[in-house]
Amino acid sequence: MALWLCIAAIIISIFLGWKFKFNTGIIAIGFAFLIGICVMGMKASEVIAFWPTTIVFYLLSIALFFNYATENGTMNVLGQKLLHAMGGNAKLVPFAVAAVSAIVGGLGAGASTPAIVGPFAFVMAATAGVNPVLTAVAITFGNLVGSNNPYNGYGGTISKNLIIANGIDEITTMDWSLKIWFNCCIITILVIVIFYFALKGHKASKVSMGQKPPAFDPVQKKTVVLLLLAFFLMVVPPILNTWIPGVPFLSTLNQICQPQVIMMLGAIACAVLKLGDEKTVIRKIPISTIVMIVGVYSLIKVAAAAGLVEFISGVLAESIPAFLVPAAVIFFAAFLSFFSSSTSTVMPLMYPMVPTLAASLSLNPIMLYTCIFFGGLATACSPFSTGGAVCIAANPYEDQKELLSNKMIVVALVVPVITIVAATLGLFSFFGV
């Protein structure tokens, strides 16, 4: 009974959040307490213990550091400079937009990348005669390449922590996370290329890039130096520790250079150097997202305690042929994420299934994690999702917004199909464990 109540609660929470624009997390945490305490006999402290402390700390540290770069305009100027440097040939504009979105997302902008890149990307694309739907695809999926890296990317760090929660050691987890990221980069590029030709991006004409973008002011120059230094420290030491294991100095340096540590130290440096208004930076912390993640994650953990993971794993293992399991996993992940968040709903729900599925069906866990990871992100362009909604809102042309709202639903339905075909053909099975 508890299991079916949890399943109903998850569906109701997602539906009410989508339909009435409530924060899904608030509804979900209420269900978590009611079902956990009244039905399953848990203590309130046990339900609270399900809260994803590590993930929340990551979100706080990312926001505190990178909000300075957003608040003082560094990210906006950086995006303009990158676009201007890669411009000129209209046929390359969609790939330039995707590349800029990947770089800005990789530098920590994450879910805010469409808001940063979108306004001038849509203007440039319109001047070049590029379909706005193609521009939206380039922004959304280009951002996924950067923001899903396992070092400091929003989705990548959440994925990495969920794999660790499955009992995998940190070194193996980083190795797997890099391979999952590589798989996602390949399918993301494939999606962009397919839509590039389908929406006739290759037929765009030569276009002028307009006036030269503004120079960095003194505050922004300091911010860029901090961003590059932080990115170097978050990437290089973990790579060295992976390539040269067993060296105490590198192991200690790796712990000091963990993203959450570097970003907290970076936030302190930004505050000391007065690179932005601290109160504004704190106000921009995504509390709504954190509440959603905490609430939904807690409800899912209650459902897991009631046997949800074993139930779905059993259905996938016993009712579906092994070669169709990747397709089923992608379908389930894409369906859930169409109306909810992949990082707060789909990944926490489905990642715990991977060890059982991999063992019972002799499937590659890296492939299964990739199916869940990108399956959930395949509908990131849906206007019902945060990324899709922000991307549409970033378009300065009012007459294009209604078109995008309708067309992006179609895109959100097509991308999972592309992903299912790619997974069934073995695209995610290049790496073994």
Long-range contacts (C-beta under 8 A, 24 or more apart in sequence): 1-39, 2-35, 2-39, 2-40, 2-306, 2-307, 3-303, 3-306, 3-307, 3-308, 3-311, 5-35, 5-39, 5-306, 6-31, 6-35, 6-299, 6-302, 6-303, 6-306, 6-308, 7-303, 7-308, 9-35, 9-299, 9-303, 10-296, 10-299, 10-300, 10-303, 10-345, 10-349, 13-295, 13-296, 13-299, 14-336, 14-339, 14-340, 14-345, 15-339, 17-292, 17-340, 18-339, 18-340, 18-384, 23-288, 23-291, 23-292, 23-295, 24-292, 24-295, 24-296, 24-340, 24-341, 24-344, 24-345, 25-291, 25-292, 25-293, 25-294, 25-295, 25-296, 25-344, 26-291, 26-295, 27-295, 28-292, 28-295, 28-296, 28-298, 28-299, 29-294, 29-295, 29-298, 29-299, 31-299, 32-295, 32-298, 32-299, 32-301, 32-302, 35-299, 35-302, 35-306, 36-302, 36-305, 40-302, 40-305, 40-306, 42-302, 42-305, 47-298, 47-302, 48-298, 50-297, 50-298, 50-301, 50-302, 51-294, 51-297, 51-298, 52-161, 52-293, 52-294, 52-297, 52-348, 54-161, 55-157, 55-158, 55-161, 55-293, 55-297, 56-290, 56-293, 56-294, 57-260, 58-157, 58-158, 58-161, 58-259, 58-260, 59-154, 59-286, 59-289, 59-290, 59-293, 60-285, 60-290, 61-259, 61-260, 61-263, 61-264, 61-267, 62-108, 62-110, 62-152, 62-154, 62-157, 62-259, 62-263, 63-284, 63-285, 63-286, 64-263, 64-264, 64-267, 64-281, 64-282, 64-285, 65-108, 65-230, 65-263, 65-264, 65-266, 65-267, 65-270, 66-107, 66-108, 66-109, 66-110, 66-263, 67-276, 67-280, 67-281, 67-284, 67-285, 68-223, 68-267, 68-270, 68-275, 68-276, 68-281, 69-107, 69-108, 69-109, 69-223, 69-227, 70-109, 70-112, 70-116, 70-284, 71-276, 71-277, 71-280, 71-281, 71-284, 72-219, 72-220, 72-223, 72-275, 72-276, 73-220, 74-216, 74-219, 74-220, 74-223, 74-224, 74-227, 75-104, 75-107, 75-109, 75-116, 76-116, 77-213, 77-214, 77-215, 77-216, 77-220, 78-104, 78-107, 78-224, 79-104, 79-116, 79-117, 79-120, 80-120, 80-213, 80-214, 81-213, 83-117, 83-120, 83-121, 83-124, 83-209, 83-213, 84-209, 84-212, 84-213, 87-124, 87-207, 87-209, 88-206, 88-207, 88-209, 89-206, 89-207, 90-128, 90-129, 90-130, 90-204, 90-205, 90-206, 90-207, 91-201, 91-202, 91-203, 91-204, 93-124, 93-125, 93-128, 93-130, 93-201, 93-204, 93-207, 94-125, 94-130, 94-134, 94-135, 94-137, 94-138, 94-192, 94-196, 94-201, 95-138, 95-192, 95-196, 97-121, 97-124, 97-125, 97-135, 97-138, 97-139, 97-142, 98-138, 98-139, 98-141, 98-142, 98-145, 98-192, 99-142, 100-142, 101-138, 101-139, 101-140, 101-142, 101-143, 101-145, 101-146, 102-142, 102-143, 102-145, 102-146, 103-146, 104-143, 104-146, 105-142, 105-143, 105-144, 105-145, 105-146, 105-147, 105-153, 106-145, 106-146, 106-147, 106-149, 106-152, 106-153, 106-231, 107-146, 107-227, 107-231, 108-152, 108-227, 108-263, 109-143, 109-147, 110-143, 110-147, 110-153, 110-154, 111-147, 111-154, 111-286, 111-289, 111-386, 111-387, 111-390, 112-390, 113-139, 113-143, 113-146, 113-147, 114-139, 114-140, 114-143, 114-387, 114-390, 114-391, 114-394, 115-390, 115-393, 115-394, 117-143, 117-394, 118-390, 118-391, 118-393, 118-394, 118-395, 119-394, 119-395, 119-396, 122-394, 122-395, 122-396, 122-397, 122-400, 123-396, 124-207, 124-209, 124-210, 126-397, 126-400, 127-207, 127-208, 127-210, 128-204, 128-205, 128-207, 129-204, 129-205, 129-207, 130-201, 130-204, 131-199, 131-200, 131-201, 132-395, 132-397, 132-400, 132-403, 132-404, 133-195, 133-199, 133-403, 133-404, 133-407, 133-408, 133-411, 134-195, 134-196, 134-199, 134-201, 136-381, 136-388, 136-391, 136-392, 136-395, 136-404, 136-408, 136-411, 137-191, 137-192, 137-195, 137-199, 137-381, 137-411, 138-192, 139-391, 139-394, 140-380, 140-381, 140-387, 140-388, 140-391, 141-188, 141-191, 141-192, 141-380, 141-381, 142-188, 142-192, 143-387, 144-184, 144-188, 144-377, 144-380, 145-184, 145-185, 145-188, 145-189, 148-181, 148-184, 148-373, 148-377, 149-181, 150-174, 150-177, 150-178, 150-180, 150-181, 151-234, 151-235, 151-238, 151-259, 152-230, 152-231, 152-234, 152-259, 152-263, 153-181, 154-343, 155-342, 155-343, 155-373, 155-377, 156-181, 157-259, 158-343, 158-347, 159-347, 159-351, 159-369, 159-373, 162-347, 162-348, 162-351, 162-352, 163-351, 163-369, 165-351, 165-352, 166-351, 166-352, 166-354, 166-355, 167-355, 171-241, 171-242, 171-245, 174-238, 174-242, 175-242, 176-365, 176-366, 176-369, 176-433, 179-366, 179-431, 180-366, 180-369, 180-370, 180-373, 182-431, 183-366, 183-367, 183-370, 183-374, 183-427, 183-428, 183-430, 183-431, 184-370, 184-373, 184-374, 184-377, 186-427, 187-374, 187-418, 187-419, 187-422, 187-427, 187-428, 188-374, 190-418, 190-422, 191-415, 191-418, 191-419, 194-418, 195-411, 219-274, 219-275, 219-276, 222-273, 222-275, 223-270, 223-275, 226-266, 226-269, 226-270, 226-273, 226-275, 230-262, 230-263, 230-266, 233-257, 233-262, 234-258, 234-259, 234-262, 234-263, 289-341, 289-344, 289-386, 292-341, 292-344, 293-341, 293-343, 293-344, 296-340, 296-341, 296-344, 296-345, 296-348, 297-344, 297-348, 300-345, 300-348, 300-349, 301-348, 303-349, 304-352, 308-349, 309-352, 309-353, 309-356, 310-356, 312-350, 312-353, 313-353, 313-356, 313-357, 313-360, 316-353, 316-357, 317-356, 317-357, 317-360, 317-361, 322-361, 322-362, 322-363, 323-424, 324-424, 325-357, 325-361, 325-363, 325-368, 326-363, 326-367, 326-368, 326-371, 326-420, 326-423, 326-424, 326-428, 327-420, 327-423, 327-424, 329-357, 329-368, 329-371, 329-372, 329-375, 330-371, 330-372, 330-374, 330-375, 330-378, 330-416, 330-419, 330-420, 330-423, 331-375, 331-416, 331-420, 332-375, 333-371, 333-372, 333-375, 333-376, 333-378, 334-375, 334-376, 334-378, 334-379, 334-415, 334-416, 334-419, 336-376, 337-375, 337-376, 337-377, 337-378, 337-379, 337-380, 337-385, 338-379, 338-382, 338-384, 338-385, 338-412, 339-382, 339-384, 341-385, 341-386, 342-373, 342-376, 342-377, 342-379, 342-380, 343-376, 346-372, 346-375, 346-376, 347-372, 347-373, 347-376, 350-376, 364-428, 364-429, 364-431, 364-432, 364-433, 365-433, 366-428, 366-431, 366-432, 366-433, 367-423, 367-428, 367-429, 367-431, 370-423, 370-428, 371-419, 371-423, 371-428, 374-419, 375-416, 375-419, 378-412, 378-415, 378-416, 378-418, 378-419, 379-412, 379-415, 379-416, 380-412, 381-408, 381-411, 381-412, 381-415, 382-408, 382-409, 382-412, 383-408, 383-409, 385-412, 388-412
